[in-house]
Amino acid sequence: MVFSSIIFLFLFLPLTLLFYFIVRKEVQNLFLLCASLLFYAWGESFYVLIMLVSIVVNYFSGLLIEYFKGRRIAAFFLCTAVVLNLGLLSVFKYLDFIVNNVNLLLSMVNIKPIIISPVHLPIGISFFTFQAISYIVDVYRNEVKAQRNPINIGMYISLFPQLIAGPIIRYHDVAKQIVKRIVTRDDFAEGIRRFVLGLGKKVLIANPLGLTADKIFVIASQELTAPVAWLGIICYIFQIYFDFSGYSDMAIGLGRMFGFHFLENFNYPYISQSFREFWQRWHISLSNWFRDYLYIPLGGNRHGQLRTYINLVTIFFLCGLWHGASWNYVIWGMFHGFFLAIERLGFSRLLKILWRPLRHVYFIFTLIVSFVIFRTDTISSAVAYLRAMFGFAQADGILYHINMYFDLEIKLTLIVAMIGSVPVFLFISRLKETILKRTSDGLSTYIDGVFEVSKTAAISLILLVSVMYLAAGAYNPFIYFRF
């Protein structure tokens, strides 16, 4: 089940909210756990057992780590739990990838390949595995107490708002909210607004642009012209941003409806002027997780330049691999790691003296190149696509002309996407606050009322049009299947 579906919007979510507020507070976590398992089992059925195994393993690991706190055996239980968590992730996400690469090596020495049945990738396993690891590490570091109630830890790992598409919620950020939380009217209203905004991002912007990108990326490289190739990747970079940030908005909004306050996951990353800034704005929960649970424990930047760069390479190798079992993802991660390294080596000082628009052009251009690698399935297809982008393909543009894809809907959607990817509405909100401070009480009340009515009308319109698109069976992919 996904958020952008009729069955979720008009059956699962209303019933879940209704019963959540009907049941006693003492059993609300149990109800959320059951609802979350049902949400997951709706699409994964048998593989909900994997999540239950994760819950049991991490529940007992947390208790054992806390019981033996300060003794070496606590580190043993921590390492065991991490290995078990990563073992589950490796088997279901990377086993096929590992076997395929081993077979490639075996074929070079004429040894029979290893034959295994394809392994199903359970949705969201990367997210709930990283959340589980954050719990046991937080307990080991004595940042939180081990959760004595298995229902609470189960609810934390399986909580449906962020289960299948993030953001990654670290245990110490929500530990108190798991035990006690209050849903205010303002929180609930803000949760609805945030959810609808995310739904609109996904359905009205990401989906149409994704359809165009998908059509272009399946064109044979020899038939691809530079204008069509550029349109395809531009549509894709907006698709992936509005899809990822849209799902994060929906998760944050849903969390708010149930009394949880999740941290922000995206902060207008496309206004960045360097890769360092980009990773402070893009998928913030993931970059913070790698920083706090891997980069800093590896030594961070505390042991000299060489060690720092080794740590950076390690982090972005794993970051790429986290996104998917493919060498393209690994190279994408290393690409970002390389530019972070050269910025750290001194290129950032050169960037600072450049005209601000030039800094932005440098970043956007290199980011687009990296997302070609991310979007394509193989290294050779990425190279072929990049060749087409820069005019090295031999296509004449007759068979696949740009006007076949660059219609009025896509033009308008791209305009909305460009506006939505910069903090225009944040600027308007701040402008409103400034105006209110400089006007009389009566006029400020009127202006504030106009803004609130306009906001409510806009949110209502976004919800209505999004539902109409979904009801009509419009293109609605779930791109997290790839990750």
N, C-alpha and C positions, 0 to 999 in steps of 0.2 A: 504494500500500500504506500502511496506517495501523497504528499500534501496537495499537489496540484491535480487532484482527481475528484470527481463528483461524489464518489462513495465516501471519501474522507471528509469533504466539506459539508455534506448534508446528512451523513449517517454517523460515522465514527466520532468526529469531533463534537457535534452537539450532544450525543448520548454520553460521551466521556465527561464533558463539562457538567452535564446535568447530574449524573450520578456522583461525580466528585464532590459537588457542593451539597448533595443530599446526605451522603454517608457521614458518620461521625469523624471528627478530626483524627481520632486514634487509629482509624483504618484507612485514612486517605492514601498513605504510602503503599499499603497493601493493594488498594484499588488501582493506583497508578502502575504498580508493578504488573498486575494482571492485565491491565489495558495495554501496557507497553509490550508485553509478551504476545498478546493477541495481535497487536499492530505488526510486530515482526513476523509472527507465524503466518499472517495473512499472505505474505509473498514468499516466505522461505520454508514454511511448514516444518519438515524434519530438522532443518538446520537451526531451529530455535534451541535444540539440545546443545549446540556449541556454545551458545550464550549462557545457558544454564550451567554448563561445565565451568565457564569463565567465572560466573558468580560464585560458585561453590569453592573453586580453587582460591580465588582472591579473598573471599571471606575468611577462610581458615588461615590463609597466609598472613593476613593482617593481624589476627589474634596471636599467632605464633611469634611474629616479629615483635609485637608489643610485649608479650610475656617474657621473651628472652632479651629484652632491650638492654643494650650495653654489653652484651656478650657476643662472642664471635659467631655463635650459632644463629644469631639473629641475621647476620649477613648471609649465612648459608641459606636460610629460608627466603630471604629477599632474592638472592640469585636464583634459587629454585623456582620461585614464583615468576620471575622475569623470563626465565628460560621456558617455562610452561606456556606463558602468554605468547611469547614470540614463536614458540613451537607450533601452537595452534595457527597463528597467523602465517607462518612459513608453509605449513602443510597445505592449507587451503588457498593461499594466494600465490605462493612461489614454487610449489612442487613441479608443476608443469613446466615452468620457465627453467628451473634447474635441470630437469631431465632432458629437455630439448637441447640445452647447451652442452650437457654431458654427451648426449648422443652425437652432437656435431663433432666433438673431439674424438669420440669413439670411431666415427666414420672415417676419420683421417688415418687411423691405424687399422682399418678393416676389422673392427670388432663389432659384433652384432649389437644393435641398439637396445636400450632398455624400453620395454613396452609397459605402459601403465594406462589405466582408464583415465580420461579427462577428469580433473578434480573441479567440482563446482565451487565458485567463489561466493560465499555468503555475503549479502549486502551489509555494508557498515562494519565489517569485521575490523578494518583498520581503525575506525573511530572508537569502538568500544574496547578494543585491546589497549589502545593508548590511554584511555580513561582509567582502565583497570590498573595499568602500570603506575599511573600517577597516584592512585590511592595507596598502593603498597609502599611506594617510595616516600610519600608524605608521612606515612606511619613510621617508617624506618628513620626518617629525619626528625621525628618527634615534632612535626609541624601540626599534626592532628592526632587525636586518639583513635585507636582501632574501633571500628563500628561493631558493637556487640549484637545488633539486631540484623539478622540476615536479610530481612525484608528491605531494610534501608539501603544496604549495600547493593542488593539486587535491583532496587529501584534506581539507584544512581547509575549503575552500569547500563541498564536497559531503557532508561527514560526516553520515551518515543519522540519528543520534540527534536532532539539532536542526535538520535540514534543512527540514522542511515546516511546523514550528509553533514554532520557537524553542526556547530563548532565543537571542538574538543574541549570538554568541560573538565577542568582539573578539580580534584576532590577538595583541596583546601579552600577553593573559591566558593563552594556550595555546601560545605560540611554543616554549617549552622542552619542553612535553609532546609536541608534534608530533615532536620529534627524539628524545626519550628519555622513556619512562614505564615504570612498574612496576605490575603488578596484584597486590596483596596479597590474601590470603584474606579479611581483614576488609573491604577495599575492595569486593571482589566480592560479599560477603554484604550489605554495606550498599547496593550498587547494586541487588541483587535486591529488598531491602525497599523501597527508594525507588521502584523501577519499579512494584511491585505496589500500593503506596499510591497512586501516580498513576493506575494503571489502575482502581483502585476508585473514585477521585474521578470519573473520566470515566464509567465504565460504571454505577456504582450510584447516583451522585448527579446528575451533570450530565445524563445521558441521560433519566432519568424526568422531571426538572424541565423539560428542554428540550422533551419531547413535550407536556407540558401548556402550556408557553408558546407553542409553535407552534400548538396548537389554538385558543388564545385570541386570538392576534394575527391570525388570519385571519377572525375574526368582524367583520362589517360594523359600523362605528362606531355606527350608529343602533340596533344591537341589543345594544350592550355596556353592561353596568351597572357601577357603580363597584366593587362587591366583586370581580366577575370581572376587571375591568381591573387592580385592585391585585394580585390573585393572579397574573395573567399576568406583570406586570413583576417581582414578587418572585421568582417562579420563574426568570425570565430572568437577574436579577442573580446569583443563585446558580449557574445553569447556566454563565454565561460565566466566573465565577470558578473554579469547579471544573473546567471544561473547560480553560481556559487554564493554571491552576496544575497540573492533572493531567498535561497534556502536558509541562509544564516538569519536573515530578517524574519522569516517565518518561524524558525526555531526560537529566536529570542522573543518574538511575540507570543508564541504558544507558552513558553516558559513563564512569561509575565502573567498570563491568564491563570496559571496554576501557582503563582506566588514565587517563582524563581527569577532571579536577576542574573542572567548570563552576561558575560563580558562581550564587548563588541568584537567582531571578527574581520571586518573590512572598514577601511577609512580612506576612501577615494584613492586607491593605489595608482590610478593612471595619471594623477597629477605629479607623481614622483619625478625627481630629476637625477636619480641614481638608483642602483640596485640595492644599496643599503637602505635608502628611504623606502623603496618598494616593499622590502620584507618587513618593514615596520608598519606597513599599511595593508598588506595582502595576507589573507589567511592567518591573522594575527595569532589565533589559538595554536596553530601548528608551529609557527616559527618560535613562539614562546615555549611550547612544549620541548622542541629540540634544544632550545637555549638552556632551559632549566634542568632538563633531565638527561642531556647528553653533552652539549657543548661545554657547560661549566664543569660537570664532573670530569670531563676529559682534560681539563686544565684551562679551557677558554683561551684568553690572551695573556695568561699570567706566567708563562714559561718561555718567553722569547718568541721572536718572529717565526722561526721555522716551525715550532710546535703549534703556533697559532694557525699557520696556513695548512698544516696537516689536519688540524681539527676542523677547519673550514671545509677542506676537501672531503673529509669523512662525513661531516654533517650533510653536505649537499649531495653527496653520493647516496646517502640513506634517504634524504628528502625526496630525491628523484625516484628511488626504488619504492618508497612508501606510496607514491602516486600510482604505481602499477608495475606489473612484472613484465617489463620490456626494456630493451637497451635504449630506446628512444627516451623514456622517462629518465633513465640514468644520465644520459648525455644532456638532457634538458637541465637536470639538477647540477651537473658539473659545469655547464655553460654559465649558470647563475653564480656558482661558486667561483669560477674564474674571474668574472667581472667584479664580484665582491672583493676578491683578492687583489686585483690590480687597482681598484679604488682605494683599498687599504694601503697598498704599496706607495701611493702618492698621486694617483690619477685624480683622486677627489680634490686635491689642492688645485689641479689644473681646471677641474670643473667649476670650482668656486669663482675663478676669474673670468669664466666665459659668460657671455650674455645669457640671461635666464632662459629665453626661448631656445637657444642652442643646446643648453643642458637638457632641456626637455626633449628636443629632437633626438639627441644622442640616446637617451634612455628609451624612448618609444620605439625607435628604429631597431635597437638591439633586442628589446622585448618582443617585438613582432617576429624577428628571426627565431628567437627561442621558442615561441609558440607554434611556429611551423613544425619544429622538431617534436613538440609536445602533441600536436594534433595528428600527425601522420603515424602510420603503423610500423614503418621500417626506416632504417637510415637511408637506404637508396631512394625511397619515395620522398623523404625530406629533402635530400639533395636535388632531386628532379624538380620538386615544387619550387625550391629556392632559385634554381636556374630559370624556371619559367617567370618568376617574379621579376628577375633582373634582365629579362629579355633575351635569354640564351636558348629558349625553345624555338622550334621551327613552325609552330602552328600559324595558320593564316587567319584564324578567328571567324571563319565562315560557319563552321559547324557549331561552335560554342561561342556565340557573340555575347558581349557583356550586357546588351539590352535584354537578353533572355532572362537575366537574373536581377538587373538593376532597375526594377520597376518602381512605381510610385510608393507602394507599401514599404519596400525596403529603404527607399530614400527617406521617408518620414520616420521609420523606425530607427535608422541610423542617426538622424538628427536628434530624436528623443534620447537615444543612447548616449550621444556625445554630451548632451545637456545633463543627463542623469549621472554621468561619470565624473562630474566636477561639482564642487559644493555650492551650486547655485541656490538651492533651497535653504541651505544653511545660512547663506548670505542674506536671503530674504527674511529668514527668521530673526537674524540679528538686527537687520534693518527695522523690522517691526518693533523690536524691543527698544531700539534707540528712539523711534518716533513716539512710542508710548511714554517714554520718560520725559519727552519735551512738550507734551500736550497736556491740556487740562484733564481733570478726572472724567468729566462727562464725555469729551471727545475720545479720550483713550479707551473708555469702556466701549464706545461705538466701534472704533477701529479694531479693537480686540475681538469684538463680536463678529465683525465682518470676516476677519481672518479665520476664526473658528468655524463659521458657517461654510466658508470657502473650502477649508480643509476637510470638513465632514462631507461636503458635496463631492469633492475630488476623490476621496476614499470610497464613497458609495459608487461613484461612476467606475472606478478601477475594478471594484468587486463585481459589478454588474457585467462589464465587458469581459472580464476574465472568465466568469462563469459561462457566458455566452460562447466564448471560444472553446472552452472545455466541453460544453454540451454539444457543440457542433462537431466534435471529434477532430479538432485541429491538431496539428503536429505537436506532440508533447513528450519528448524523449526524457529518459532518466539517465543522464550522462555519468552518474556515479557508478553505473555497472562497470565502467572501464577501470574504476579505481578500487 
